[in-house]
């Protein structure tokens, strides 16, 4: 019989994952747009951790609801366009400058 972790154990694991850099790995064959959106999400996680603020506080600062912020912080970017993520990022980094590298 398989024993599942307790709710408390799962919450501890989630807290560790939330510290970043990512709670959802990026597939090796991810298309360029997904790689860009992944890197944008990473900036939100870094900001949250650096400023030691909650997900709720970050959502309020950006002007979105906490459910959307949760998706960004967990790298569930499928429903976001790159420009939408950049718009949100601009709320916390007013001088944001997005650069594209060609490998």
PyMOL commands that set and color helices and strands:
alter all, ss='L'
color gray80, all
select helices_A, chain A and resi 7-18+32-51+55-62+66-73+82-92
alter helices_A, ss='H'
color red, helices_A
deselect
rebuild
show_as cartoon
